[in-house]
Amino acid sequence: MSPAVPFAQAAIAGRLVSLDVFRGLTIAAMILVNNPGSWAHIYWPLQHAPWHGWTPTDLVFPFFLFIVGVSMVFSFAARIERGATPAQLARHVLVRSAVIFAVGLFLHGFPYFRLATIRIPGVLQRIAVCYLFAALIVLAVRRRSLARAATVRDAAPIVAVILGLLVGYWALMTFVPVPGYGAGNLTPQGNLAAYIDRALLSGHLWSQTRTWDPEGILSTLPAIATVLFGVLVGEWLRSQHPAQLKVYGLFFAGGACLFAGWLLDFIFPINKNLWTSSYVILTGGFAMVLLAGLYSLVELRGWRRWAKPFIVFGTNSLFVFALSGLLAKTLGLIKITVERPAPCPPDCGAPTVLREISLHSYIYQRFFAPLAAPENASLLFAVCFVLLFLALNWLLYRRRLFIKI
């Protein structure tokens, strides 16, 4: 643990406050969409697209990977200034990736830890793997120039890697035949990524599918490109260009990516579960536009008071996300016996019927469901879940505790 940077001094201490706001918004959104009161009652923007297409919820995870890339640039620069060598940076990356991956496995195994069926892929696992490979790519191509802002020449190899990952993934998914399904099949069962997941991780996949995983092996390749998009943006923000030009550049690049992602949807459909190349470009465009807007408000105009809750949320982002997942799982595991409504009027003499429900369901049905319509009650539960972790984060922040995973 290390002391957090006080809010009023964040910019002075060299932190990009707008990036902290973006991170806090993203973590709050992650917790919100993952913890409804009832999965049967959710407004459509808070649901993932069933397969092809996207909703606002489908932007949340790629936003966090994008932020990982942006943060990496500033983190590496700060460590280099403190005397770290590329070899020391590589060791730091390896250790941090292993810890994040292990935390993800722990959350999947808790509390029974049945290793024979534990889900190996996952959100934290994907963050760990993408951070690892993106960081090693950056260290490889910028080994001698990490201390200074990147030039166009420095950025060119990263752009080439991004293109290689996105084009290569499209080619694999389009032209490599899958036994029993043929080539170019993008159905949940028939695509190449699902086939590889079944071949290599059978019995260790997402319990709701069991035959493919939304954070599977092959789709991690384009997810690495999402982090590298963030690296390019981080280098742009760290450059010596005027602040206003940085904003214009991000808006222009983001708009171009949005248009390109929309066009590519006709060739390689936008799909979060497959993390398609068009999805990478589209979500990268949204991330650039949003970060440009936050940079303009927070860094240029100095409007920071409104952002303090998100600054606080962003300071312990991975820790809070992991803890929220642990609490949600615990609430689902604890069972409470309640009376089921009688099948006839109370005076009919029917015996009392008991049933077991989770503590999560009990809290929702007892305290939230009576307050509003199902969708609103479910949303209120999720908002309270977010506020609970905001309060926890605020306590850590006031004590200047910054827990790094």
N, C-alpha and C positions, 0 to 999 in steps of 0.2 A: 504494500500500500504506500502511496505517496500523496503529499498534500495537493489538493485541488487548487486551481488558480482562481482567486476571488473574481466575481463577475465584473466588477468595475475595472479590474486590472487585466482582464483577459487579453484585450488587444495589445496593451503595452507589453505584456509578457511574450508576445510573439504568436499567440494563438489566432487563428482565423475564426473570429466569432461567428460569422455567417455559416461556417462549416459546422461548428458546434450546434447552432440552431437547427441546421439541416439534419444532423445526427439525432438530436433530441426529438424532432418531429417524426423521424423515421422509426425510432424505437417506440415512441408512444403509439404510432400507427400499428406497429407489429403486435404490441400487446393488445390493442383494441380489437383487431380483427381475429386474433387467436383466442379470445376469451368472451364470446357472447354468453348471455344467460342461457339461451337455448339455440342449438344449431338448427332447429326446425323453424326458427323465426329470426331471420336476418335480412336487412335491407340489401338489395342487389349490389350496391357499390362496395359493401363489406364482404362480399363473397368472391371467390376466385371464378374465373371463367371455366365452364365445365371441360372444355378442350381448346379448340381454336378460338381466337379472339382474346380480349382483355377487359378487365375492369380496373377501377382505381386500386383495388387491393393487390392486383398483379404488379403494381409498380413498387410495392414496398420492399420486397426482398432485393431486387436489383438496385434500388436506391442505396441500400446498406452496402452492397458490394462495391458500388461506385464510390461511396464515401470512404471505404477501406482504401481504395486506390488513391484518392485525393490526400487522405491523411498520411499515407505511406511516404509521399513526397516530402511533406513537412517534417515527419518523424525522422526520416533518414538524414535530412539536411541538419536537423538539430543534433542528432547523434554524431554526425561527422564534425560539426563545430565543437563538440565536446571531446573530440579526439578519437572517436571510434574508427576502426579500420573496416574495409569491406568484409574481411573474414569475420570480424566480431559482429557486424550487422547480419551476416548469414547465419551465425550461431543463434543470434537473438530471434531471427525469423523462424528457424527450425524449432527452437524451444517453445515459442509462443504458439506456433501452429499445432504442435503436439498437445499442448495444454488445452487449446480450444477444442481440438478433435476429441480429446479424452473427456472433457466436460459434456460434449454432445452425446458420446456413448453412455456416460453415466446417466444422463437424463432419460435416454431410451431404455436403459436397463433397470432403473429404479422402479420399485423397491426389490424386485425378485432376482434380477440379474441372471436371467436364463440365457446363457451365452450361446446355446444352440440355435436360438431363434431371435436374438437381439437384432434390431434394425441397425445396420452399419451406416448407410447414408443418412443425411439429415441436414438441417439448416446450419447448425454450428459446424458440422463436419465439412459442409461445402464452403463455408467461410474460411475454415482453416486451410483446406486444400487450395482454394483460389488465392488466398493471401500468400501461401507458400510459393506457388509457382509464379505468380505475378511478381513477387518480390525478388525471386531468383532471376527472373528475366530482366528486371530493372538493374539488379546488381551486375548481371553479365554484360549488358549493353552500355551501362554508364559507370563502369568500375572506376575510370579515371576522372570522371567529371561530376561526381555526386555533390561536391561542395558548392557548385555554382548552378544557377538556373539553366535549364536545358535550352539549347538552340534548336532550330529546325533540323539541323544535321543530327543532333542527339535524339530527337523525337522520331526520326524516320525509321529506325529499326523497330521501335515499339509499334508504330503504325503498321509496319510490315507483318509483325507477329499477329496483330489484331486481324488484319485481312486474311492471313493464313489460317487462323483459327476459325473465322466465320465462313470463309469460302470452303475450307477443308471440311468443316462440319456439314455444310449444305451438301457437298459432293458425297460424303459418306452416307448421309441420310437419304439421298436421292438415287444413288447409283449402285450401292452395295445391296445385293439381294438377301432377303431374310428367308430361311427355309420355311416353306409353307405359305409365305405371303408375297414373295417377290420383292422387287426393288421399288423404292419410292413410296412405300406404304406408310402413311403417317397416322394410322389408327392406334389406339392405346396398346393393343396387343401386337400389332404387326410391324411396328417401326423398329429400326436397327438398335436404337438405344434400349428399348425394352428387351429385345433379344439378348443383348450383352448383359443387361442386369440379371435376367433369368439364368444365363449361362454361368456367370461368375459369382452372383450373390443370392442364389436361390435359398429361400428360408430366412434371409436377412433383409428383406425388403419391407416397404411401407405396408402396415397391416391392413389398410383399407383397399389395397390392390393385390398385393402378394406376387404379382407377376411383372411389375415394373415400379420404378421409384422416381418421383419428381426431382429428387436430388441424386440421380443415378450417376453411373461412371461416365458414359460418353457425353452426356449433356453438361458435364463439368467443364469441358473444353471451351464452349462459347461463354460459360460463366466467368472463366479466367479473362476473357476479352472484356467483360463488363468491368472488372477491376482495372484493367489496363486503360479503358476509357477514362476512369477516374484519375489514373496516373497522368495522362496527358493533360487533363483539366488542372490537376495540381501543379504541374510544371508551368502551365499558362498563368495561373494565379500567382505563382512564385516569381514570375518574370519581372523585368524592370519596366514593362509597358505601363502607361498611365492607367489608373484605376477605371476610368470611364471606358477606355478602350477594352479592358478586360471584360467589362459587362457586355459591351456591344459584341465582342467576339464570342462570348458564351451564348448570347441570344441567337446570333447568326448560325453558329455551329449546331446549337440545339434545334433550331428550326429546320436546318438542312437534314439533320438526322431524323426528325419526325417525318418529314416528307419522304425520305429514303426508306424508312421503316414501313410507311404506308404503301409505297410502291412495291417493295419486296414481299409484302404480304400476299400479293397475287402469285408469287413464285414459290415462296417458302413461308407458309402461314404463321402469323404471330401466335405463339403458343408458349405459355409459361412452363407447363409440365415438361416440354421438350427443350425449353430454353433456346428456341430457334434463333437463327442469325437475325431475322427481321425483328424479333423480340428484343434482342440485345441493342440493336440500333435505335428502335423506337423508345425503349426505356432510358437509354443513354441520352437521347434527345430531351425527354421530359426532365431528367436529372439536371442537365445543363441549364435548361430554361429556369427551373425552380431555384437552382443555386445562383444563377445570375440575378434573379429577383431578390433573393435574400442578401446577396452581396451588395446590391444597390441600396437596399433599405438599411442594412446593419452597418456596413463598412463606409459607404459613401455619405448617407444621410445621418448616420449616427442614431437611428431609431432602435434602441436596444432594450428599453424598459419592458416592452411587451414580450420580449423574447426570453426573459429570465427563466420561466418554467422549463423551456426547451433547452436552455444552456444547462440547467441543473440535470435534466433528464439525460443529456448527452455525455455527462462526465463519467458515468459508470454504466455505459450502454450495454456491453456484453454481460456484465455481472447481473444487471437488472433483468435483462432478457432471459438469462438462464434461471434466475430465481423465480421469475414469473412463471416459467414453464414448470418448475419444480412445484410451486404452489398449486398451479392448475391441475397437475397430475395427482397431487395429494388430495385435493378436494374431490377428485373423481374416484379415488380409491377408498376413502372413508365412507362407510355405509351407515345409514340411519333407518331405523324401522318406524314406519308411519302407518296410520290407518287409511285404508282405501275407502272412498265413499261407498256406502251401502248400495246394492243393486235395486233397492226399493225404499220407500219412505222409512224414516227412523223407527216408527212404531210397528213395522211389519214383522219384527221378530227375527230378522236375518242376522246370523252371527257376524261379529266384527271381522273384517278382513284386513290382515296386515301385509305390508310389502316393504321391501328394502329399496331405498333410493340413495344416490350418492349425496354427500354433503353439499356438493355444488348445486345439485338439483333442489335440495331442500332449501338452501339459502335463496335461490332464485324464486322458487314457488312460494316460499313463506314471506319474503320481504319485498320482492320486486314485481312478480306477476300481478299482484292485486293493484298495483299503482297505475298501470297503463295498458294499452293494447299490447299484444304479444311482441311485436317488433320493437316498440318503444321500450318496453320493460327489458327485453333482451339487450338493447343498446345501452340502457341505463346501467345494467349490471356491468357491461364491458367498460363503460366510462368510469364507474366506481373502482374497477380493477386497476385502471390506469392511474387514477388519483391516489390509490393506495401506494403504488410504487413511486409516484411523484413525491409523496410524503416521506417515504423511506429514503429516496435519493436526496431530498432536501435536508434531511437529518445528516446524512453522510457529507453533504456539501458544506453545511454549516460547521461541521467538525473538520473540514478540509481533508476528508478521506477519499482518495481516488483509488478504487480497487480495479486493478488491471487483470484481465484474464489472458 
